[in-house]
């Protein structure tokens, strides 16, 4: 049975509305997706193992994060608990349109993974691997992340990279840009938002991003634009899929759960490594459609992950 791996950071998200704290919930880009996948595979594909590779502090917040993972069907055995450190905190401020602006309290320089984390992970052909954000390019743990990705690629796993590059990381771009390019080359699918690419390349035009930067790096490029169409670029296709208009409670986790829905659809349609180069327009429509439904569900609540009863009796 295929396994799903997530490689990324964990944080505690404190959500503010009108400058007052409204909720505090475990989060992190890859983490949010993995919680949704843990919930949905448990209901729809029982027995599918969902595994998070990450690190937290040895504090009470770290206890909250790992306990929450296990309660939602995500294995925490590959989460490193770093002694003497504190779990990262993210502050999310919702504006009048329920879009989030972030402030981060993280010590990336102290990030560390267990020495045996690479050897303890057993990738197999057609397993699904999701990774991204600064965790994926942090020089402090780069050797571990690269080794994990190379091991996954050698095993024949399907690798999905979410660039998720924030404005506050621009100061580190000279040091991390090569890591971003390497991540793209190691992946089967790369997704980024126009906001990400505005910070990375100074352009938000999907065609310019693909032609000028992404085409030589990845075979399947997914560009999301918030409420704008999802643009797909492959070696022989350029597809555009509109995004449904709906009211939002919070945009926190929207992109993360797009990723979760995409991976869930790969699993549900039994799209394996050998099929990726032959995906039809109908395949892409189903993948993007499911991704959009996951994203919509999250945007209609204050939480970072899909509801427990989401997707019941729904095609994917």
C-alpha positions as CSV (number, residue, x, y, z in Angstrom):
1,X,0.0,0.0,0.0
2,X,1.3,3.5,-0.9
3,X,2.5,5.7,1.9
4,X,2.4,9.5,2.2
5,X,5.4,11.4,3.6
6,X,5.5,15.1,4.5
7,X,8.8,16.9,5.0
8,X,8.4,20.3,6.6
9,X,8.1,22.5,9.6
10,X,5.8,22.5,12.6
11,X,4.5,25.7,14.3
12,X,1.8,26.9,16.6
13,X,-0.4,29.3,14.7
14,X,-2.0,32.1,16.8
15,X,-4.8,33.6,14.7
16,X,-5.8,37.3,15.3
17,X,-9.0,39.0,14.2
18,X,-9.2,42.8,14.8
19,X,-5.9,42.5,16.6
20,X,-7.2,40.1,19.2
21,X,-6.2,36.4,19.5
22,X,-9.0,34.2,18.1
23,X,-7.5,30.7,18.1
24,X,-4.2,28.9,18.7
25,X,-3.8,25.7,16.6
26,X,-0.9,23.5,15.4
27,X,0.2,24.4,11.9
28,X,3.0,24.7,9.3
29,X,2.6,24.5,5.5
30,X,3.3,20.8,5.0
31,X,1.9,20.0,8.5
32,X,-1.5,21.4,7.5
33,X,-1.6,19.3,4.4
34,X,-0.6,16.2,6.3
35,X,-3.3,16.6,8.9
36,X,-5.9,16.8,6.1
37,X,-4.4,13.8,4.4
38,X,-4.4,11.9,7.7
39,X,-8.0,12.6,8.2
40,X,-9.1,11.8,4.7
41,X,-7.0,8.6,4.2
42,X,-8.2,7.3,7.5
43,X,-11.8,7.5,6.3
44,X,-11.4,6.7,2.6
45,X,-8.3,4.5,2.4
46,X,-7.8,2.9,5.8
47,X,-4.3,1.4,6.3
48,X,-2.5,4.1,4.3
49,X,0.4,5.3,6.4
50,X,0.8,9.1,6.7
51,X,4.2,10.1,8.1
52,X,5.6,13.5,9.0
53,X,9.3,14.3,9.0
54,X,9.9,17.5,11.0
55,X,11.3,19.0,14.2
56,X,9.9,20.7,17.2
57,X,11.1,22.0,20.5
58,X,11.2,20.0,23.7
59,X,8.5,22.3,25.2
60,X,4.8,22.0,26.0
61,X,3.9,23.5,22.6
62,X,5.9,20.6,21.0
63,X,3.8,18.2,23.0
64,X,0.6,19.8,21.7
65,X,1.8,19.5,18.1
66,X,2.9,15.9,18.2
67,X,-0.2,14.8,20.2
68,X,-2.4,16.5,17.6
69,X,-0.6,14.7,14.8
70,X,-1.2,11.3,16.2
71,X,-4.8,12.1,17.0
72,X,-5.3,12.9,13.3
73,X,-3.7,9.8,11.8
74,X,-0.2,11.2,11.2
75,X,2.8,9.3,12.5
76,X,5.2,11.4,14.5
77,X,8.1,8.8,14.8
78,X,10.2,10.9,12.4
79,X,9.7,14.2,14.3
80,X,12.8,15.3,16.1
81,X,12.3,16.8,19.5
82,X,15.2,19.1,20.0
83,X,16.3,19.5,23.7
84,X,16.5,23.0,25.1
85,X,14.7,24.6,22.1
86,X,11.3,26.1,21.7
87,X,8.7,25.2,19.0
88,X,8.2,27.9,16.4
89,X,5.3,30.3,16.7
90,X,3.4,32.0,13.8
91,X,1.1,35.0,14.2
92,X,-1.6,35.3,11.6
93,X,-3.5,38.6,11.4
94,X,-6.8,38.4,9.4
95,X,-7.8,41.6,7.6
96,X,-11.4,42.7,6.8
97,X,-11.4,40.3,3.8
98,X,-10.2,37.4,5.9
99,X,-6.8,37.3,4.2
100,X,-3.9,36.6,6.5
101,X,-0.7,38.6,7.0
102,X,2.0,36.7,9.0
103,X,4.7,37.4,11.5
104,X,7.0,34.5,12.4
105,X,8.9,33.8,15.6
106,X,11.4,31.1,14.5
107,X,15.0,30.2,15.1
108,X,16.0,28.5,11.8
109,X,19.6,28.5,12.9
110,X,18.8,26.0,15.7
111,X,16.9,23.6,13.4
112,X,18.1,20.0,13.7
113,X,17.0,16.5,12.6
114,X,18.0,13.2,14.2
115,X,21.2,11.7,12.7
116,X,19.3,8.6,11.7
117,X,16.3,10.3,10.2
118,X,17.4,9.5,6.6
119,X,18.1,5.8,7.4
120,X,14.8,5.3,9.3
121,X,12.6,6.4,6.4
122,X,11.7,3.6,4.0
123,X,10.5,5.0,0.7
124,X,9.0,2.7,-1.9
125,X,7.9,3.0,-5.5
126,X,4.9,5.3,-6.0
127,X,4.8,6.5,-2.4
128,X,3.8,10.2,-2.2
129,X,6.2,12.8,-0.9
130,X,5.2,16.4,-0.1
131,X,7.7,19.0,1.0
132,X,8.3,22.8,0.9
133,X,8.6,26.2,2.5
134,X,11.8,27.4,4.2
135,X,12.3,24.0,5.8
136,X,13.1,22.6,2.4
137,X,15.9,25.2,1.7
138,X,17.2,25.9,5.2
139,X,21.0,25.6,5.0
140,X,21.1,24.3,8.6
141,X,19.3,21.0,7.6
142,X,19.9,21.0,3.9
143,X,22.0,17.9,3.8
144,X,19.2,15.9,5.5
145,X,16.5,17.2,3.2
146,X,18.6,16.6,0.1
147,X,19.4,13.0,1.2
148,X,15.7,12.3,1.9
149,X,14.7,13.6,-1.6
150,X,17.4,11.7,-3.4
151,X,16.5,8.6,-1.5
152,X,12.8,9.1,-2.4
153,X,13.6,9.8,-6.1
154,X,15.8,6.7,-6.3
155,X,13.0,4.6,-4.9
156,X,10.6,5.8,-7.5
157,X,8.4,7.9,-5.2
158,X,6.2,10.7,-6.6
159,X,7.6,14.0,-5.3
160,X,5.5,17.3,-4.9
161,X,7.3,20.5,-4.0
162,X,5.5,23.6,-2.7
163,X,7.9,26.5,-3.0
164,X,5.9,28.7,-0.5
165,X,8.5,31.5,-0.5
166,X,7.7,34.3,2.0
167,X,8.7,37.9,1.8
168,X,10.8,37.7,5.0
169,X,13.0,35.0,3.3
170,X,14.2,37.4,0.5
171,X,17.2,38.4,2.6
172,X,18.3,34.8,2.5
173,X,17.8,34.3,-1.3
174,X,21.4,34.4,-2.3
175,X,22.2,31.6,0.1
176,X,19.1,29.5,-0.7
177,X,18.3,30.0,-4.4
178,X,20.4,27.0,-5.5
179,X,18.5,24.8,-3.0
180,X,15.2,26.0,-4.6
181,X,16.4,25.0,-8.1
182,X,17.7,21.7,-6.9
183,X,14.4,20.9,-5.2
184,X,12.6,21.6,-8.4
185,X,14.8,19.3,-10.4
186,X,14.2,16.5,-7.9
187,X,10.4,16.8,-8.0
188,X,7.7,15.5,-10.3
189,X,5.3,18.4,-9.5
190,X,6.2,21.9,-8.4
191,X,3.6,24.4,-7.2
192,X,4.0,28.0,-6.4
193,X,1.8,31.0,-6.1
194,X,2.2,34.2,-8.0
195,X,3.0,35.9,-4.6
196,X,5.9,33.4,-4.2
197,X,7.3,34.2,-7.6
198,X,6.9,38.0,-7.1
199,X,9.4,37.7,-4.3
200,X,11.6,35.2,-6.1
201,X,11.7,36.5,-9.6
202,X,10.0,39.9,-9.6
203,X,7.2,38.8,-11.8
204,X,3.7,37.4,-11.2
205,X,2.9,36.5,-14.8
206,X,2.6,32.6,-15.0
207,X,3.8,32.4,-18.6
208,X,6.8,34.5,-17.8
209,X,7.6,32.5,-14.7
210,X,7.4,29.3,-16.7
211,X,9.3,30.4,-19.8
212,X,11.9,32.4,-17.9
213,X,12.6,30.3,-14.9
214,X,10.7,27.0,-14.3
215,X,10.7,25.3,-17.7
216,X,14.2,23.8,-17.4
217,X,13.7,22.8,-13.8
218,X,10.4,20.8,-13.7
219,X,8.2,18.7,-15.9
220,X,4.9,19.7,-14.3
221,X,4.5,23.2,-13.0
222,X,1.4,24.4,-11.2
223,X,0.9,28.1,-10.6
224,X,-1.9,29.3,-8.3
225,X,-3.2,32.9,-8.3
226,X,-5.5,33.2,-5.3
227,X,-8.9,33.8,-6.7
228,X,-7.4,33.7,-10.2
229,X,-7.2,30.6,-12.5
230,X,-4.8,27.7,-11.8
231,X,-2.3,27.5,-14.6
232,X,-0.7,24.2,-15.5
233,X,2.4,23.9,-17.6
234,X,3.9,20.7,-18.9
235,X,6.3,19.9,-21.8
236,X,3.3,19.6,-24.2
237,X,0.4,21.4,-22.4
238,X,-0.7,24.7,-21.0
239,X,-4.0,24.4,-19.2
240,X,-6.0,26.9,-17.2
241,X,-8.7,26.1,-14.7
242,X,-11.0,28.7,-13.1
243,X,-11.3,28.9,-9.3
244,X,-14.8,28.9,-7.8
245,X,-15.9,32.1,-6.2
246,X,-17.0,31.7,-2.5
247,X,-17.0,33.5,0.8
248,X,-14.1,32.9,3.1
249,X,-13.7,32.8,6.8
250,X,-9.9,32.6,6.6
251,X,-7.3,32.0,3.9
252,X,-4.9,30.3,6.3
253,X,-4.0,26.9,4.9
254,X,-5.6,27.5,1.5
255,X,-2.5,26.6,-0.5
256,X,-1.5,23.9,1.9
257,X,-4.8,22.1,1.4
258,X,-4.6,22.6,-2.4
259,X,-1.5,20.4,-2.1
260,X,-3.3,17.9,0.2
261,X,-6.2,17.6,-2.3
262,X,-3.9,17.1,-5.2
263,X,-2.0,14.3,-3.4
264,X,-5.3,12.8,-2.3
265,X,-6.5,12.7,-5.9
266,X,-3.3,11.1,-7.0
267,X,-3.9,8.4,-4.4
268,X,-7.7,8.1,-5.2
269,X,-7.1,7.8,-9.0
270,X,-4.1,5.5,-8.5
271,X,-1.9,7.8,-10.5
272,X,1.6,6.3,-10.1
273,X,5.0,7.4,-11.2
274,X,4.8,5.8,-14.6
275,X,1.6,7.7,-15.5
276,X,2.7,11.2,-14.7
277,X,4.1,12.0,-18.1
278,X,0.9,10.9,-19.8
279,X,-1.7,12.8,-17.7
280,X,-4.6,13.9,-19.9
281,X,-6.5,17.2,-19.6
282,X,-9.3,15.3,-17.9
283,X,-6.8,13.9,-15.3
284,X,-5.5,17.4,-14.6
285,X,-9.0,18.7,-14.3
286,X,-9.8,16.1,-11.7
287,X,-6.6,16.7,-9.8
288,X,-7.0,20.5,-9.7
289,X,-10.7,20.2,-9.0
290,X,-10.1,18.0,-5.9
291,X,-7.3,20.3,-4.8
292,X,-9.8,23.2,-5.1
293,X,-12.4,21.5,-3.0
294,X,-9.9,20.9,-0.2
295,X,-8.9,24.5,-0.3
296,X,-12.5,25.8,-0.3
297,X,-13.4,23.7,2.7
298,X,-10.5,25.1,4.7
299,X,-11.2,28.7,3.7
300,X,-14.7,28.3,5.2
301,X,-13.5,27.7,8.7
302,X,-10.9,29.1,11.1
303,X,-9.0,25.9,11.0
304,X,-6.0,24.9,8.9
305,X,-7.2,21.5,7.7
306,X,-10.3,20.0,6.2
307,X,-13.3,19.0,8.3
308,X,-13.4,15.4,9.6
309,X,-16.5,14.6,7.5
310,X,-15.2,16.3,4.4
311,X,-15.5,14.4,1.0
312,X,-18.1,11.9,2.2
313,X,-20.0,10.7,-0.8
314,X,-18.0,13.1,-3.0
315,X,-16.2,12.1,-6.2
316,X,-12.5,12.8,-6.4
